[in-house]
Amino acid sequence: MTTPLAPTRILIADDQEDVRSGFRLILGSQPDMTVVGEAADGLTAVDLARTLRPDLILADIRMPGLDGLELTRRLAGPDVPDPLRVLVVTTFDHDDYVRTALHDGACGFLLKRSGPGLLIEGVRAAMAGDILISPQITVRLLQTLAPAAPAAPAAPSPLTAREREIARLVARGLTNAQIGEALFVSAGTAKTHIANIQAKLKAHNRVGIAAWAWESGLAAPVPRE
């Protein structure tokens, strides 16, 4: 008989009580997740994280005492001997915040407006060793990788026609569910295709897939409003 895996233990760090309550309800509804602590400021969050040793910390950017970026550096940074996973969840999507958080060890950067589905997906991605970034941010950051003019590929694409289409949609920032809707397949099927694409491209995550699509000229720039 297989022993069920213990649920992911999560610490929520956010200065807004209603946000913490909403996250607790969303995460607590999942059988593989449990909230083990909450903090309304960064210093308390760091202390709780070091005491409780949760599997994952959800951290807002702007908090009293210590912001989420410094919290990330202290708990997940490259110089931390025993790092913890920190997933940044915030309303602030400044590029500098994203780059700083990821440089200092964050295992994802999500916008609160992205909704509960992406929050749950982000937690599971972090626990799987992946990095999930809100699609809106992914598109904006990766547009800088688009070539000035399409260049002839150095080698034939290793992807099938369907996989190239999925890679293009990943680069546009679509989630698995949205890709499934666009291609009339299930979200699970889209996820399987993405796993196959990652293996073929030797990409660590969907951000790597998106970068490949932009650099290869497969993804056209998204028109700006």
VENDA-V807090 format. One record per residue. N is the residue number from 1. SS is DSSP state (2 for helix, 1 for strand, 0 for the rest). NEAR is the number of other C-alpha atoms within 12 Angstrom. Layout:
n->N ss->SS near->NEAR
n->N ss->SS near->NEAR
//
This chain:
n->1 ss->0 near->3
n->2 ss->0 near->4
n->3 ss->0 near->5
n->4 ss->0 near->8
n->5 ss->0 near->10
n->6 ss->0 near->11
n->7 ss->0 near->22
n->8 ss->1 near->28
n->9 ss->1 near->32
n->10 ss->1 near->41
n->11 ss->1 near->43
n->12 ss->1 near->47
n->13 ss->1 near->47
n->14 ss->0 near->40
n->15 ss->0 near->29
n->16 ss->0 near->23
n->17 ss->2 near->16
n->18 ss->2 near->14
n->19 ss->2 near->26
n->20 ss->2 near->30
n->21 ss->2 near->21
n->22 ss->2 near->20
n->23 ss->2 near->37
n->24 ss->2 near->29
n->25 ss->2 near->19
n->26 ss->2 near->26
n->27 ss->2 near->33
n->28 ss->2 near->24
n->29 ss->0 near->17
n->30 ss->0 near->23
n->31 ss->0 near->17
n->32 ss->0 near->22
n->33 ss->1 near->29
n->34 ss->1 near->28
n->35 ss->1 near->33
n->36 ss->1 near->27
n->37 ss->1 near->31
n->38 ss->1 near->36
n->39 ss->1 near->34
n->40 ss->0 near->33
n->41 ss->1 near->29
n->42 ss->2 near->35
n->43 ss->2 near->27
n->44 ss->2 near->28
n->45 ss->2 near->41
n->46 ss->2 near->38
n->47 ss->2 near->24
n->48 ss->2 near->27
n->49 ss->2 near->36
n->50 ss->2 near->25
n->51 ss->2 near->15
n->52 ss->2 near->21
n->53 ss->0 near->24
n->54 ss->0 near->31
n->55 ss->0 near->35
n->56 ss->1 near->44
n->57 ss->1 near->48
n->58 ss->1 near->53
n->59 ss->1 near->52
n->60 ss->0 near->45
n->61 ss->0 near->40
n->62 ss->0 near->26
n->63 ss->0 near->24
n->64 ss->1 near->21
n->65 ss->0 near->20
n->66 ss->0 near->27
n->67 ss->0 near->29
n->68 ss->2 near->46
n->69 ss->2 near->39
n->70 ss->2 near->33
n->71 ss->2 near->44
n->72 ss->2 near->45
n->73 ss->2 near->32
n->74 ss->2 near->31
n->75 ss->2 near->40
n->76 ss->2 near->35
n->77 ss->0 near->25
n->78 ss->0 near->18
n->79 ss->0 near->15
n->80 ss->0 near->17
n->81 ss->0 near->11
n->82 ss->0 near->14
n->83 ss->0 near->27
n->84 ss->0 near->37
n->85 ss->0 near->45
n->86 ss->1 near->49
n->87 ss->1 near->51
n->88 ss->1 near->50
n->89 ss->1 near->44
n->90 ss->1 near->37
n->91 ss->0 near->24
n->92 ss->0 near->23
n->93 ss->0 near->30
n->94 ss->0 near->20
n->95 ss->2 near->20
n->96 ss->2 near->16
n->97 ss->2 near->31
n->98 ss->2 near->36
n->99 ss->2 near->22
n->100 ss->2 near->25
n->101 ss->2 near->40
n->102 ss->2 near->30
n->103 ss->2 near->21
n->104 ss->0 near->31
n->105 ss->0 near->33
n->106 ss->0 near->45
n->107 ss->0 near->42
n->108 ss->1 near->50
n->109 ss->1 near->52
n->110 ss->1 near->44
n->111 ss->1 near->33
n->112 ss->2 near->31
n->113 ss->2 near->18
n->114 ss->2 near->26
n->115 ss->0 near->21
n->116 ss->2 near->25
n->117 ss->2 near->24
n->118 ss->2 near->31
n->119 ss->2 near->35
n->120 ss->2 near->34
n->121 ss->2 near->32
n->122 ss->2 near->38
n->123 ss->2 near->45
n->124 ss->2 near->30
n->125 ss->2 near->28
n->126 ss->2 near->33
n->127 ss->2 near->28
n->128 ss->0 near->19
n->129 ss->0 near->21
n->130 ss->0 near->26
n->131 ss->0 near->32
n->132 ss->1 near->44
n->133 ss->1 near->47
n->134 ss->0 near->40
n->135 ss->2 near->32
n->136 ss->2 near->29
n->137 ss->2 near->32
n->138 ss->2 near->38
n->139 ss->2 near->34
n->140 ss->2 near->28
n->141 ss->2 near->29
n->142 ss->2 near->33
n->143 ss->2 near->28
n->144 ss->2 near->20
n->145 ss->2 near->27
n->146 ss->0 near->27
n->147 ss->0 near->21
n->148 ss->0 near->14
n->149 ss->0 near->14
n->150 ss->0 near->17
n->151 ss->0 near->14
n->152 ss->0 near->13
n->153 ss->0 near->14
n->154 ss->0 near->9
n->155 ss->0 near->9
n->156 ss->0 near->11
n->157 ss->0 near->20
n->158 ss->0 near->21
n->159 ss->0 near->26
n->160 ss->0 near->17
n->161 ss->2 near->15
n->162 ss->2 near->20
n->163 ss->2 near->31
n->164 ss->2 near->31
n->165 ss->2 near->28
n->166 ss->2 near->43
n->167 ss->2 near->47
n->168 ss->2 near->36
n->169 ss->2 near->39
n->170 ss->2 near->45
n->171 ss->2 near->44
n->172 ss->0 near->37
n->173 ss->0 near->36
n->174 ss->0 near->35
n->175 ss->0 near->38
n->176 ss->2 near->33
n->177 ss->2 near->24
n->178 ss->2 near->25
n->179 ss->2 near->31
n->180 ss->2 near->24
n->181 ss->2 near->18
n->182 ss->2 near->19
n->183 ss->2 near->20
n->184 ss->0 near->15
n->185 ss->0 near->19
n->186 ss->0 near->18
n->187 ss->2 near->21
n->188 ss->2 near->18
n->189 ss->2 near->22
n->190 ss->2 near->31
n->191 ss->2 near->28
n->192 ss->2 near->19
n->193 ss->2 near->32
n->194 ss->2 near->40
n->195 ss->2 near->25
n->196 ss->2 near->26
n->197 ss->2 near->35
n->198 ss->2 near->30
n->199 ss->2 near->19
n->200 ss->2 near->22
n->201 ss->2 near->27
n->202 ss->0 near->18
n->203 ss->0 near->22
n->204 ss->0 near->24
n->205 ss->0 near->32
n->206 ss->2 near->43
n->207 ss->2 near->40
n->208 ss->2 near->30
n->209 ss->2 near->39
n->210 ss->2 near->45
n->211 ss->2 near->35
n->212 ss->2 near->35
n->213 ss->2 near->40
n->214 ss->2 near->37
n->215 ss->2 near->29
n->216 ss->0 near->30
n->217 ss->0 near->27
n->218 ss->0 near->33
n->219 ss->0 near->32
n->220 ss->0 near->28
n->221 ss->0 near->27
n->222 ss->0 near->21
n->223 ss->0 near->10
n->224 ss->0 near->7
n->225 ss->0 near->3
//
